[in-house]
């Protein structure tokens, strides 16, 4: 497997592991305790790999996934949204601005990916020349 593909797989693995940790945290009062073994196993599997730290910016990008979920859930916002059906109508109040949530989610996702690309360009085992005194 090429180094390029391996780095991207590590990034994706850390992204999914972080997303599972966030899901377990968000649902801690219901199913979070049952979800927690999945990201713990993912952390152990990823941390034992060679050069696993190269994909760690995926943890930063994983914070964007709950923001994307909130964006979807508030897609009819901001404010109040009413829907009618044959059984009557229902209204949802207090919806957030989905465009703001989407912008922040994209910013966090891009920040993690940019940090990942910056780390990938740096050689891992090179020593920088010392400045002459």
matplotlib code that plots the C-alpha trace (Angstrom):
import matplotlib.pyplot as plt

x = [0.0, 1.4, 2.2, -0.3, -3.2, -2.1, -2.0, -5.6, -6.8, -5.3, -6.9, -10.3, -9.9, -9.2, -12.1, -14.5, -13.1, -13.6, -17.1, -17.9, -16.5, -18.7, -21.7, -21.1, -20.8, -23.9, -25.9, -24.3, -27.7, -29.2, -27.0, -23.6, -22.2, -23.0, -21.3, -18.2, -16.4, -16.4, -14.2, -12.0, -11.3, -10.7, -8.3, -6.3, -6.3, -5.1, -2.6, -0.7, -0.1, 3.2, 3.0, -0.5, 0.1, 0.1, -3.7, -4.5, -5.9, -8.8, -9.9, -10.2, -12.3, -14.5, -16.0, -17.6, -19.9, -22.2, -22.4, -23.5, -26.1, -27.4, -27.4, -29.7, -32.0, -32.4, -32.7, -36.1, -34.7, -34.2, -37.3, -40.5, -41.4, -44.9, -45.9, -49.3, -50.5, -53.8, -53.8, -53.3, -50.3, -47.2, -44.9, -41.3, -40.0, -36.5, -34.7, -31.2, -29.8, -28.6, -26.2, -24.2, -24.0, -22.9, -20.3, -18.8, -18.9, -17.1, -14.5, -13.7, -13.6, -11.3, -9.0, -8.4, -7.8, -5.4, -3.4, -3.3, -1.9, 0.6, 1.8, 2.0, 4.4, 6.8, 9.3, 8.7, 12.2, 14.3, 16.4, 16.3, 19.7, 20.8, 21.4, 25.1, 26.1]
y = [0.0, 3.4, 5.9, 8.4, 5.9, 4.8, 8.3, 9.0, 5.7, 6.8, 10.2, 8.6, 6.1, 8.8, 10.9, 8.0, 7.1, 10.7, 10.8, 7.6, 9.2, 12.3, 10.1, 8.2, 11.6, 13.0, 9.9, 9.2, 9.1, 6.5, 4.3, 6.0, 3.4, 0.7, 2.7, 3.5, 0.2, 0.8, 4.0, 2.5, -0.5, 1.9, 3.9, 0.8, -0.4, 2.9, 3.8, 0.5, 1.3, 2.6, 6.4, 6.6, 10.2, 11.3, 10.8, 12.5, 15.7, 13.5, 13.9, 17.6, 17.0, 14.6, 17.5, 18.7, 15.6, 16.5, 20.0, 18.5, 16.5, 19.7, 21.4, 18.7, 18.7, 22.5, 22.6, 24.4, 27.1, 29.6, 30.2, 28.2, 25.6, 24.2, 21.1, 19.9, 16.4, 14.6, 14.2, 17.9, 20.2, 20.2, 23.1, 23.1, 26.2, 27.5, 26.1, 27.3, 28.9, 26.0, 28.1, 29.1, 25.5, 24.4, 27.1, 26.2, 22.5, 23.1, 25.3, 22.6, 19.9, 22.0, 23.0, 19.3, 18.4, 21.4, 20.4, 16.8, 18.0, 20.2, 17.3, 15.0, 17.3, 17.3, 14.4, 12.3, 11.2, 14.1, 16.3, 19.9, 21.6, 23.5, 27.2, 28.1, 30.0]
z = [0.0, -0.9, 1.8, 0.3, 0.6, 4.0, 5.3, 4.0, 5.6, 8.9, 8.6, 7.8, 10.7, 13.2, 11.8, 12.3, 15.7, 16.9, 15.5, 17.5, 20.6, 20.0, 19.4, 22.6, 24.5, 23.0, 23.8, 27.2, 29.0, 26.6, 24.4, 24.8, 27.1, 24.5, 21.7, 23.7, 23.1, 19.3, 19.4, 22.2, 19.9, 17.0, 19.1, 20.1, 16.5, 15.1, 17.9, 17.4, 13.7, 12.4, 11.8, 13.2, 14.4, 10.8, 10.7, 14.0, 12.4, 11.5, 15.2, 14.5, 11.4, 13.3, 15.2, 12.0, 11.7, 14.6, 13.1, 9.8, 11.7, 13.4, 10.0, 8.6, 11.6, 11.4, 7.6, 7.8, 10.2, 11.5, 13.6, 13.5, 10.9, 10.5, 8.5, 7.6, 7.0, 6.8, 10.6, 11.3, 11.6, 13.7, 14.4, 15.5, 17.2, 17.9, 14.9, 14.4, 11.3, 9.2, 7.1, 10.1, 11.3, 7.8, 7.6, 11.0, 10.1, 6.8, 8.5, 11.1, 8.4, 6.2, 9.2, 10.0, 6.4, 6.0, 9.1, 7.8, 4.4, 6.1, 8.3, 5.3, 3.5, 6.4, 6.5, 9.7, 10.6, 9.3, 11.6, 10.9, 10.5, 13.5, 13.1, 13.3, 16.5]

ax = plt.figure().add_subplot(projection="3d")
ax.plot(x, y, z, "-o")
ax.set_aspect("equal")
plt.show()
